[in-house]
């Protein structure tokens, strides 16, 4: 079991942070129609 664990922990999916867009803030509002509206502030350093 230990040998199997050593060989299976070496694989992962890696995304570079320089290509990521991060949400800095989020807000939820109730519209006049009674629907919930979400607003995000996206940080893009390009």
mmCIF file of the N, C-alpha and C atoms, coordinates in Angstrom:
data_MODEL
# 
_entry.id   MODEL 
# 
loop_
_atom_site.group_PDB 
_atom_site.id 
_atom_site.type_symbol 
_atom_site.label_atom_id 
_atom_site.label_alt_id 
_atom_site.label_comp_id 
_atom_site.label_asym_id 
_atom_site.label_entity_id 
_atom_site.label_seq_id 
_atom_site.pdbx_PDB_ins_code 
_atom_site.Cartn_x 
_atom_site.Cartn_y 
_atom_site.Cartn_z 
_atom_site.occupancy 
_atom_site.B_iso_or_equiv 
_atom_site.pdbx_formal_charge 
_atom_site.auth_seq_id 
_atom_site.auth_comp_id 
_atom_site.auth_asym_id 
_atom_site.auth_atom_id 
_atom_site.pdbx_PDB_model_num 
ATOM 1   N N  . UNK A 1 1  ? 0.830   -1.197 0.000   1.00 0.00 ? 1  UNK A N  1 
ATOM 2   C CA . UNK A 1 1  ? 0.000   0.000  0.000   1.00 0.00 ? 1  UNK A CA 1 
ATOM 3   C C  . UNK A 1 1  ? 0.873   1.259  0.000   1.00 0.00 ? 1  UNK A C  1 
ATOM 4   N N  . UNK A 1 2  ? 1.963   1.246  0.756   1.00 0.00 ? 2  UNK A N  1 
ATOM 5   C CA . UNK A 1 2  ? 2.850   2.404  0.823   1.00 0.00 ? 2  UNK A CA 1 
ATOM 6   C C  . UNK A 1 2  ? 3.529   2.664  -0.522  1.00 0.00 ? 2  UNK A C  1 
ATOM 7   N N  . UNK A 1 3  ? 3.930   1.614  -1.209  1.00 0.00 ? 3  UNK A N  1 
ATOM 8   C CA . UNK A 1 3  ? 4.561   1.774  -2.523  1.00 0.00 ? 3  UNK A CA 1 
ATOM 9   C C  . UNK A 1 3  ? 3.578   2.374  -3.520  1.00 0.00 ? 3  UNK A C  1 
ATOM 10  N N  . UNK A 1 4  ? 2.330   1.956  -3.470  1.00 0.00 ? 4  UNK A N  1 
ATOM 11  C CA . UNK A 1 4  ? 1.309   2.508  -4.358  1.00 0.00 ? 4  UNK A CA 1 
ATOM 12  C C  . UNK A 1 4  ? 1.080   3.986  -4.069  1.00 0.00 ? 4  UNK A C  1 
ATOM 13  N N  . UNK A 1 5  ? 1.083   4.358  -2.813  1.00 0.00 ? 5  UNK A N  1 
ATOM 14  C CA . UNK A 1 5  ? 0.883   5.741  -2.418  1.00 0.00 ? 5  UNK A CA 1 
ATOM 15  C C  . UNK A 1 5  ? 2.007   6.637  -2.932  1.00 0.00 ? 5  UNK A C  1 
ATOM 16  N N  . UNK A 1 6  ? 3.232   6.154  -2.900  1.00 0.00 ? 6  UNK A N  1 
ATOM 17  C CA . UNK A 1 6  ? 4.381   6.941  -3.374  1.00 0.00 ? 6  UNK A CA 1 
ATOM 18  C C  . UNK A 1 6  ? 4.260   7.215  -4.870  1.00 0.00 ? 6  UNK A C  1 
ATOM 19  N N  . UNK A 1 7  ? 3.818   6.240  -5.652  1.00 0.00 ? 7  UNK A N  1 
ATOM 20  C CA . UNK A 1 7  ? 3.742   6.409  -7.101  1.00 0.00 ? 7  UNK A CA 1 
ATOM 21  C C  . UNK A 1 7  ? 2.537   7.230  -7.555  1.00 0.00 ? 7  UNK A C  1 
ATOM 22  N N  . UNK A 1 8  ? 1.476   7.262  -6.787  1.00 0.00 ? 8  UNK A N  1 
ATOM 23  C CA . UNK A 1 8  ? 0.275   7.974  -7.229  1.00 0.00 ? 8  UNK A CA 1 
ATOM 24  C C  . UNK A 1 8  ? 0.239   9.436  -6.780  1.00 0.00 ? 8  UNK A C  1 
ATOM 25  N N  . UNK A 1 9  ? 1.120   9.862  -5.895  1.00 0.00 ? 9  UNK A N  1 
ATOM 26  C CA . UNK A 1 9  ? 1.082   11.250 -5.429  1.00 0.00 ? 9  UNK A CA 1 
ATOM 27  C C  . UNK A 1 9  ? 1.861   12.197 -6.321  1.00 0.00 ? 9  UNK A C  1 
ATOM 28  N N  . UNK A 1 10 ? 2.532   11.698 -7.344  1.00 0.00 ? 10 UNK A N  1 
ATOM 29  C CA . UNK A 1 10 ? 3.351   12.552 -8.193  1.00 0.00 ? 10 UNK A CA 1 
ATOM 30  C C  . UNK A 1 10 ? 2.589   13.205 -9.333  1.00 0.00 ? 10 UNK A C  1 
ATOM 31  N N  . UNK A 1 11 ? 1.330   12.914 -9.515  1.00 0.00 ? 11 UNK A N  1 
ATOM 32  C CA . UNK A 1 11 ? 0.557   13.466 -10.634 1.00 0.00 ? 11 UNK A CA 1 
ATOM 33  C C  . UNK A 1 11 ? -0.447  14.486 -10.127 1.00 0.00 ? 11 UNK A C  1 
ATOM 34  N N  . UNK A 1 12 ? -0.472  15.647 -10.737 1.00 0.00 ? 12 UNK A N  1 
ATOM 35  C CA . UNK A 1 12 ? -1.471  16.647 -10.403 1.00 0.00 ? 12 UNK A CA 1 
ATOM 36  C C  . UNK A 1 12 ? -1.639  17.591 -11.586 1.00 0.00 ? 12 UNK A C  1 
ATOM 37  N N  . UNK A 1 13 ? -2.708  18.315 -11.584 1.00 0.00 ? 13 UNK A N  1 
ATOM 38  C CA . UNK A 1 13 ? -2.989  19.293 -12.624 1.00 0.00 ? 13 UNK A CA 1 
ATOM 39  C C  . UNK A 1 13 ? -2.549  20.642 -12.097 1.00 0.00 ? 13 UNK A C  1 
ATOM 40  N N  . UNK A 1 14 ? -1.669  21.310 -12.811 1.00 0.00 ? 14 UNK A N  1 
ATOM 41  C CA . UNK A 1 14 ? -1.085  22.558 -12.333 1.00 0.00 ? 14 UNK A CA 1 
ATOM 42  C C  . UNK A 1 14 ? -1.522  23.705 -13.230 1.00 0.00 ? 14 UNK A C  1 
ATOM 43  N N  . UNK A 1 15 ? -2.064  24.750 -12.623 1.00 0.00 ? 15 UNK A N  1 
ATOM 44  C CA . UNK A 1 15 ? -2.404  25.969 -13.338 1.00 0.00 ? 15 UNK A CA 1 
ATOM 45  C C  . UNK A 1 15 ? -1.495  27.080 -12.832 1.00 0.00 ? 15 UNK A C  1 
ATOM 46  N N  . UNK A 1 16 ? -0.920  27.816 -13.746 1.00 0.00 ? 16 UNK A N  1 
ATOM 47  C CA . UNK A 1 16 ? -0.016  28.889 -13.365 1.00 0.00 ? 16 UNK A CA 1 
ATOM 48  C C  . UNK A 1 16 ? -0.802  30.073 -12.810 1.00 0.00 ? 16 UNK A C  1 
ATOM 49  N N  . UNK A 1 17 ? -0.333  30.641 -11.701 1.00 0.00 ? 17 UNK A N  1 
ATOM 50  C CA . UNK A 1 17 ? -1.025  31.780 -11.101 1.00 0.00 ? 17 UNK A CA 1 
ATOM 51  C C  . UNK A 1 17 ? -0.932  33.026 -11.972 1.00 0.00 ? 17 UNK A C  1 
ATOM 52  N N  . UNK A 1 18 ? 0.095   33.112 -12.818 1.00 0.00 ? 18 UNK A N  1 
ATOM 53  C CA . UNK A 1 18 ? 0.197   34.299 -13.674 1.00 0.00 ? 18 UNK A CA 1 
ATOM 54  C C  . UNK A 1 18 ? -0.912  34.333 -14.726 1.00 0.00 ? 18 UNK A C  1 
ATOM 55  N N  . UNK A 1 19 ? -1.521  33.187 -15.013 1.00 0.00 ? 19 UNK A N  1 
ATOM 56  C CA . UNK A 1 19 ? -2.623  33.127 -15.974 1.00 0.00 ? 19 UNK A CA 1 
ATOM 57  C C  . UNK A 1 19 ? -3.984  33.196 -15.298 1.00 0.00 ? 19 UNK A C  1 
ATOM 58  N N  . UNK A 1 20 ? -4.016  33.222 -13.977 1.00 0.00 ? 20 UNK A N  1 
ATOM 59  C CA . UNK A 1 20 ? -5.280  33.186 -13.246 1.00 0.00 ? 20 UNK A CA 1 
ATOM 60  C C  . UNK A 1 20 ? -5.828  34.595 -13.039 1.00 0.00 ? 20 UNK A C  1 
ATOM 61  N N  . UNK A 1 21 ? -7.130  34.687 -12.979 1.00 0.00 ? 21 UNK A N  1 
ATOM 62  C CA . UNK A 1 21 ? -7.802  35.934 -12.613 1.00 0.00 ? 21 UNK A CA 1 
ATOM 63  C C  . UNK A 1 21 ? -8.481  35.698 -11.285 1.00 0.00 ? 21 UNK A C  1 
ATOM 64  N N  . UNK A 1 22 ? -8.146  36.512 -10.301 1.00 0.00 ? 22 UNK A N  1 
ATOM 65  C CA . UNK A 1 22 ? -8.645  36.307 -8.956  1.00 0.00 ? 22 UNK A CA 1 
ATOM 66  C C  . UNK A 1 22 ? -9.765  37.285 -8.639  1.00 0.00 ? 22 UNK A C  1 
ATOM 67  N N  . UNK A 1 23 ? -10.776 36.812 -7.946  1.00 0.00 ? 23 UNK A N  1 
ATOM 68  C CA . UNK A 1 23 ? -11.871 37.675 -7.512  1.00 0.00 ? 23 UNK A CA 1 
ATOM 69  C C  . UNK A 1 23 ? -11.441 38.390 -6.236  1.00 0.00 ? 23 UNK A C  1 
ATOM 70  N N  . UNK A 1 24 ? -11.450 39.719 -6.255  1.00 0.00 ? 24 UNK A N  1 
ATOM 71  C CA . UNK A 1 24 ? -11.020 40.513 -5.110  1.00 0.00 ? 24 UNK A CA 1 
ATOM 72  C C  . UNK A 1 24 ? -12.170 40.745 -4.132  1.00 0.00 ? 24 UNK A C  1 
ATOM 73  N N  . UNK A 1 25 ? -13.368 40.890 -4.643  1.00 0.00 ? 25 UNK A N  1 
ATOM 74  C CA . UNK A 1 25 ? -14.528 41.150 -3.788  1.00 0.00 ? 25 UNK A CA 1 
ATOM 75  C C  . UNK A 1 25 ? -15.774 40.576 -4.453  1.00 0.00 ? 25 UNK A C  1 
ATOM 76  N N  . UNK A 1 26 ? -16.771 40.266 -3.643  1.00 0.00 ? 26 UNK A N  1 
ATOM 77  C CA . UNK A 1 26 ? -18.037 39.773 -4.155  1.00 0.00 ? 26 UNK A CA 1 
ATOM 78  C C  . UNK A 1 26 ? -19.175 40.414 -3.363  1.00 0.00 ? 26 UNK A C  1 
ATOM 79  N N  . UNK A 1 27 ? -20.298 40.611 -4.028  1.00 0.00 ? 27 UNK A N  1 
ATOM 80  C CA . UNK A 1 27 ? -21.463 41.211 -3.375  1.00 0.00 ? 27 UNK A CA 1 
ATOM 81  C C  . UNK A 1 27 ? -22.716 40.516 -3.891  1.00 0.00 ? 27 UNK A C  1 
ATOM 82  N N  . UNK A 1 28 ? -23.729 40.422 -3.039  1.00 0.00 ? 28 UNK A N  1 
ATOM 83  C CA . UNK A 1 28 ? -25.020 39.835 -3.399  1.00 0.00 ? 28 UNK A CA 1 
ATOM 84  C C  . UNK A 1 28 ? -26.101 40.890 -3.178  1.00 0.00 ? 28 UNK A C  1 
ATOM 85  N N  . UNK A 1 29 ? -26.942 41.090 -4.179  1.00 0.00 ? 29 UNK A N  1 
ATOM 86  C CA . UNK A 1 29 ? -28.021 42.068 -4.108  1.00 0.00 ? 29 UNK A CA 1 
ATOM 87  C C  . UNK A 1 29 ? -29.345 41.394 -4.458  1.00 0.00 ? 29 UNK A C  1 
ATOM 88  N N  . UNK A 1 30 ? -30.410 41.910 -3.887  1.00 0.00 ? 30 UNK A N  1 
ATOM 89  C CA . UNK A 1 30 ? -31.753 41.447 -4.203  1.00 0.00 ? 30 UNK A CA 1 
ATOM 90  C C  . UNK A 1 30 ? -32.366 42.420 -5.204  1.00 0.00 ? 30 UNK A C  1 
ATOM 91  N N  . UNK A 1 31 ? -32.737 41.918 -6.382  1.00 0.00 ? 31 UNK A N  1 
ATOM 92  C CA . UNK A 1 31 ? -33.302 42.772 -7.426  1.00 0.00 ? 31 UNK A CA 1 
ATOM 93  C C  . UNK A 1 31 ? -34.766 43.060 -7.110  1.00 0.00 ? 31 UNK A C  1 
ATOM 94  N N  . UNK A 1 32 ? -35.361 44.079 -7.763  1.00 0.00 ? 32 UNK A N  1 
ATOM 95  C CA . UNK A 1 32 ? -36.780 44.369 -7.551  1.00 0.00 ? 32 UNK A CA 1 
ATOM 96  C C  . UNK A 1 32 ? -37.702 43.203 -7.918  1.00 0.00 ? 32 UNK A C  1 
ATOM 97  N N  . UNK A 1 33 ? -37.240 42.306 -8.788  1.00 0.00 ? 33 UNK A N  1 
ATOM 98  C CA . UNK A 1 33 ? -38.030 41.138 -9.171  1.00 0.00 ? 33 UNK A CA 1 
ATOM 99  C C  . UNK A 1 33 ? -37.919 40.012 -8.149  1.00 0.00 ? 33 UNK A C  1 
ATOM 100 N N  . UNK A 1 34 ? -37.101 40.189 -7.107  1.00 0.00 ? 34 UNK A N  1 
ATOM 101 C CA . UNK A 1 34 ? -36.934 39.165 -6.090  1.00 0.00 ? 34 UNK A CA 1 
ATOM 102 C C  . UNK A 1 34 ? -35.835 38.161 -6.408  1.00 0.00 ? 34 UNK A C  1 
ATOM 103 N N  . UNK A 1 35 ? -35.040 38.438 -7.432  1.00 0.00 ? 35 UNK A N  1 
ATOM 104 C CA . UNK A 1 35 ? -33.944 37.545 -7.814  1.00 0.00 ? 35 UNK A CA 1 
ATOM 105 C C  . UNK A 1 35 ? -32.667 37.967 -7.090  1.00 0.00 ? 35 UNK A C  1 
ATOM 106 N N  . UNK A 1 36 ? -31.768 37.028 -6.874  1.00 0.00 ? 36 UNK A N  1 
ATOM 107 C CA . UNK A 1 36 ? -30.494 37.293 -6.243  1.00 0.00 ? 36 UNK A CA 1 
ATOM 108 C C  . UNK A 1 36 ? -29.461 37.549 -7.329  1.00 0.00 ? 36 UNK A C  1 
ATOM 109 N N  . UNK A 1 37 ? -28.747 38.682 -7.237  1.00 0.00 ? 37 UNK A N  1 
ATOM 110 C CA . UNK A 1 37 ? -27.754 39.058 -8.240  1.00 0.00 ? 37 UNK A CA 1 
ATOM 111 C C  . UNK A 1 37 ? -26.383 39.082 -7.566  1.00 0.00 ? 37 UNK A C  1 
ATOM 112 N N  . UNK A 1 38 ? -25.404 38.417 -8.186  1.00 0.00 ? 38 UNK A N  1 
ATOM 113 C CA . UNK A 1 38 ? -24.046 38.380 -7.650  1.00 0.00 ? 38 UNK A CA 1 
ATOM 114 C C  . UNK A 1 38 ? -23.159 39.280 -8.496  1.00 0.00 ? 38 UNK A C  1 
ATOM 115 N N  . UNK A 1 39 ? -22.319 40.079 -7.833  1.00 0.00 ? 39 UNK A N  1 
ATOM 116 C CA . UNK A 1 39 ? -21.365 40.956 -8.506  1.00 0.00 ? 39 UNK A CA 1 
ATOM 117 C C  . UNK A 1 39 ? -19.971 40.600 -8.023  1.00 0.00 ? 39 UNK A C  1 
ATOM 118 N N  . UNK A 1 40 ? -19.024 40.465 -8.959  1.00 0.00 ? 40 UNK A N  1 
ATOM 119 C CA . UNK A 1 40 ? -17.638 40.140 -8.636  1.00 0.00 ? 40 UNK A CA 1 
ATOM 120 C C  . UNK A 1 40 ? -16.722 41.233 -9.122  1.00 0.00 ? 40 UNK A C  1 
ATOM 121 N N  . UNK A 1 41 ? -15.680 41.531 -8.349  1.00 0.00 ? 41 UNK A N  1 
ATOM 122 C CA . UNK A 1 41 ? -14.614 42.419 -8.797  1.00 0.00 ? 41 UNK A CA 1 
ATOM 123 C C  . UNK A 1 41 ? -13.436 41.507 -9.148  1.00 0.00 ? 41 UNK A C  1 
ATOM 124 N N  . UNK A 1 42 ? -13.054 41.506 -10.415 1.00 0.00 ? 42 UNK A N  1 
ATOM 125 C CA . UNK A 1 42 ? -11.987 40.629 -10.914 1.00 0.00 ? 42 UNK A CA 1 
ATOM 126 C C  . UNK A 1 42 ? -10.701 41.432 -11.027 1.00 0.00 ? 42 UNK A C  1 
ATOM 127 N N  . UNK A 1 43 ? -9.618  40.878 -10.482 1.00 0.00 ? 43 UNK A N  1 
ATOM 128 C CA . UNK A 1 43 ? -8.303  41.507 -10.561 1.00 0.00 ? 43 UNK A CA 1 
ATOM 129 C C  . UNK A 1 43 ? -7.600  40.919 -11.774 1.00 0.00 ? 43 UNK A C  1 
ATOM 130 N N  . UNK A 1 44 ? -7.199  41.777 -12.705 1.00 0.00 ? 44 UNK A N  1 
ATOM 131 C CA . UNK A 1 44 ? -6.488  41.348 -13.911 1.00 0.00 ? 44 UNK A CA 1 
ATOM 132 C C  . UNK A 1 44 ? -5.262  42.242 -14.046 1.00 0.00 ? 44 UNK A C  1 
ATOM 133 N N  . UNK A 1 45 ? -4.090  41.691 -13.791 1.00 0.00 ? 45 UNK A N  1 
ATOM 134 C CA . UNK A 1 45 ? -2.857  42.483 -13.771 1.00 0.00 ? 45 UNK A CA 1 
ATOM 135 C C  . UNK A 1 45 ? -2.150  42.540 -15.114 1.00 0.00 ? 45 UNK A C  1 
ATOM 136 N N  . UNK A 1 46 ? -2.832  42.278 -16.197 1.00 0.00 ? 46 UNK A N  1 
ATOM 137 C CA . UNK A 1 46 ? -2.164  42.297 -17.488 1.00 0.00 ? 46 UNK A CA 1 
ATOM 138 C C  . UNK A 1 46 ? -2.090  43.689 -18.069 1.00 0.00 ? 46 UNK A C  1 
# 
